[in-house]
C-alpha cells in the first residue's frame, strides 16, 4: 500500500513538471538583484513578455531588438559579457 502511494506521488510530480512553462536555457541577459537562477529565468520570461507586449507588432528586425533591449535594461536586466 505504501509503495503504491509513493509511486502515485512520484507519477503526479513528474506529470506536473511537464506542464511547467519552458524556461530559457541560454539567455543573453542576467538580473543582478536575483541570485536564484530558477527565479531569474521565470522573471526573464515575465519581463520579456511584458516588453514584447509593450513594443507591439509594428516593429521588426533591428528596431525590435533595440526596443526589447532598452525595455529589459529599464527593468534592471544586464547583457551577459
Kinemage of the C-alpha trace (Angstrom):
@kinemage 1
@onewidth
@group {chain A} dominant
@subgroup {mainchain}
@vectorlist {calphas} color= white
{ca unk a 1} P 0.000 0.000 0.000
{ca unk a 2} L 2.787 2.427 0.927
{ca unk a 3} L 4.681 1.619 -2.290
{ca unk a 4} L 1.573 2.424 -4.363
{ca unk a 5} L 1.187 5.754 -2.580
{ca unk a 6} L 4.825 6.661 -3.192
{ca unk a 7} L 4.502 5.627 -6.847
{ca unk a 8} L 1.376 7.766 -7.287
{ca unk a 9} L 3.074 10.790 -5.698
{ca unk a 10} L 6.113 10.349 -7.914
{ca unk a 11} L 3.975 9.986 -11.043
{ca unk a 12} L 1.948 13.068 -10.111
{ca unk a 13} L 5.066 15.153 -9.551
{ca unk a 14} L 6.502 14.081 -12.912
{ca unk a 15} L 3.272 14.927 -14.698
{ca unk a 16} L 3.027 18.318 -13.054
{ca unk a 17} L 6.633 19.104 -14.013
{ca unk a 18} L 5.722 18.524 -17.651
{ca unk a 19} L 3.153 21.301 -17.534
{ca unk a 20} L 5.605 23.970 -16.349
{ca unk a 21} L 6.432 26.655 -18.885
{ca unk a 22} L 9.706 26.051 -20.628
{ca unk a 23} L 12.353 28.319 -19.210
{ca unk a 24} L 15.103 29.775 -21.343
{ca unk a 25} L 18.174 27.554 -21.350
{ca unk a 26} L 20.728 30.091 -22.563
{ca unk a 27} L 19.646 33.671 -22.277
{ca unk a 28} L 21.918 36.616 -23.018
{ca unk a 29} L 20.650 38.567 -20.013
{ca unk a 30} L 21.205 38.463 -16.269
{ca unk a 31} L 19.438 40.210 -13.415
{ca unk a 32} L 21.927 41.253 -10.700
{ca unk a 33} L 19.265 41.536 -7.985
{ca unk a 34} L 18.003 37.943 -8.418
{ca unk a 35} L 20.525 35.400 -7.096
{ca unk a 36} L 18.230 32.378 -7.620
{ca unk a 37} L 18.727 31.224 -11.238
{ca unk a 38} L 15.347 29.485 -11.435
{ca unk a 39} L 13.552 32.629 -10.256
{ca unk a 40} L 15.687 34.704 -12.620
{ca unk a 41} L 14.584 32.527 -15.551
{ca unk a 42} L 10.934 32.918 -14.575
{ca unk a 43} L 11.356 36.677 -14.137
{ca unk a 44} L 13.031 36.860 -17.553
{ca unk a 45} L 10.029 35.165 -19.175
{ca unk a 46} L 7.623 37.565 -17.472
{ca unk a 47} L 9.677 40.669 -18.276
{ca unk a 48} L 10.264 39.552 -21.886
{ca unk a 49} L 6.534 39.083 -22.388
{ca unk a 50} L 5.863 42.496 -20.813
{ca unk a 51} L 8.392 44.120 -23.140
{ca unk a 52} L 7.073 42.288 -26.212
{ca unk a 53} L 3.544 43.439 -25.388
{ca unk a 54} L 4.768 46.997 -24.861
{ca unk a 55} L 6.755 47.065 -28.132
{ca unk a 56} L 3.909 45.713 -30.215
{ca unk a 57} L 3.937 44.007 -33.611
{ca unk a 58} L 4.742 47.110 -35.675
{ca unk a 59} L 8.487 46.935 -35.054
{ca unk a 60} L 10.645 44.191 -36.536
{ca unk a 61} L 14.263 43.347 -37.102
{ca unk a 62} L 16.900 45.626 -35.649
{ca unk a 63} L 14.380 48.188 -34.355
{ca unk a 64} L 12.557 45.435 -32.454
{ca unk a 65} L 15.781 44.091 -30.938
{ca unk a 66} L 16.844 47.581 -29.819
{ca unk a 67} L 13.429 48.339 -28.295
{ca unk a 68} L 13.443 44.984 -26.479
{ca unk a 69} L 16.970 45.597 -25.153
{ca unk a 70} L 16.004 49.093 -23.969
{ca unk a 71} L 12.918 47.765 -22.188
{ca unk a 72} L 14.806 44.928 -20.474
{ca unk a 73} L 17.540 47.359 -19.412
{ca unk a 74} L 14.948 49.660 -17.818
{ca unk a 75} L 13.642 46.649 -15.865
{ca unk a 76} L 17.102 46.031 -14.404
{ca unk a 77} L 18.470 43.395 -16.800
{ca unk a 78} L 22.086 43.481 -17.994
{ca unk a 79} L 23.602 41.742 -21.002
{ca unk a 80} L 25.979 38.899 -20.176
{ca unk a 81} L 29.560 39.516 -21.203
